[in-house]
Amino acid sequence: MRGHQPVGGAGAADLVIVNRFGKRERDGKGLGFVIERALDADIPVVIAVSCQSFADWIKFAGGMSVKLACDRHALDAWWRSVSLRTTARIAPDHTTVCEAFK
């Protein structure tokens, strides 16, 4: 990432993939700023979180996360749900947790 380019809008990423969430991110270092910018721009983030760091992740994410099984089918199903809603701008039939906390 270079400078302070705008996040979101035309040319924005559809998805951010981060290798893992660990102590550095928990402490506000590492790739924490990338995760925060993506979430602020409503860009979905896929990130590996160990069992030992999961409580820290929940606190960091403000509880706004979805825990997926570590397999391709779970990831594919989640992505279809997220990308179709974004692409088609389909409003959910209920208020999501993320929308309630905006």
C-alpha positions in Angstrom: 0.0 0.0 0.0 1.4 3.4 -1.0 0.7 6.7 0.7 -2.8 7.4 1.8 -4.8 6.4 -1.2 -8.6 6.3 -0.7 -10.1 3.0 0.2 -13.4 2.0 -1.3 -15.1 3.3 -4.5 -13.9 2.7 -8.0 -10.9 0.4 -8.2 -11.3 -0.7 -4.6 -10.4 -4.3 -3.5 -13.2 -6.8 -3.4 -11.5 -8.8 -0.6 -8.5 -8.4 1.7 -6.6 -11.6 2.7 -4.3 -11.4 5.6 -1.9 -14.2 6.6 -2.8 -14.2 10.3 -3.9 -12.2 13.3 -1.3 -12.3 16.1 0.3 -10.4 18.9 1.5 -7.6 16.7 -1.9 -6.9 15.3 -3.5 -7.2 18.8 -1.0 -4.6 20.0 -1.9 -2.2 17.2 1.1 -3.0 15.1 1.8 -5.3 12.1 -1.0 -5.4 9.6 -3.7 -4.1 12.0 -4.0 -0.8 10.2 -4.7 -2.7 6.9 -7.4 -4.7 8.6 -9.0 -1.6 10.1 -9.0 0.3 6.8 -10.6 -2.6 5.0 -13.3 -3.0 7.6 -13.9 0.8 7.7 -14.4 0.6 3.9 -16.8 -2.4 4.1 -14.3 -4.6 2.4 -14.5 -8.2 3.6 -11.3 -9.6 5.2 -10.2 -13.2 5.4 -7.7 -13.9 8.1 -6.4 -16.9 9.9 -6.7 -16.6 13.7 -5.3 -19.2 16.0 -7.3 -20.6 19.0 -4.9 -18.8 21.3 -5.5 -15.4 19.6 -9.3 -15.8 19.0 -10.4 -13.8 22.1 -8.0 -11.0 21.0 -9.4 -11.1 17.5 -13.0 -10.9 18.7 -12.1 -7.8 20.8 -10.2 -6.3 17.9 -13.0 -6.9 15.4 -15.6 -5.6 17.9 -17.4 -9.0 17.6 -18.2 -8.3 13.9 -16.7 -11.5 12.4 -17.8 -14.8 11.0 -15.9 -17.9 12.1 -15.5 -20.3 9.2 -14.4 -23.9 9.2 -11.0 -24.2 7.7 -12.0 -25.8 4.4 -12.7 -24.7 0.9 -16.4 -25.3 0.9 -17.0 -23.0 3.9 -14.9 -20.3 2.3 -16.6 -20.6 -1.0 -20.1 -20.5 0.5 -19.2 -17.4 2.6 -17.7 -15.6 -0.4 -20.7 -16.3 -2.6 -22.9 -14.8 0.1 -20.8 -11.8 0.5 -19.9 -11.1 -3.1 -23.5 -11.6 -4.4 -24.9 -9.2 -1.9 -22.2 -6.6 -2.7 -22.4 -7.1 -6.5 -26.2 -7.1 -6.8 -26.6 -4.7 -3.9 -29.2 -7.0 -2.4 -30.4 -5.7 0.9 -30.6 -8.4 3.6 -34.1 -9.2 4.8 -32.9 -8.1 8.3 -30.5 -5.7 9.9 -27.0 -7.3 10.2 -24.8 -6.8 13.2 -22.3 -4.8 11.1 -25.1 -2.4 9.9 -26.4 -2.0 13.5 -22.9 -0.9 14.7 -22.2 1.6 11.8 
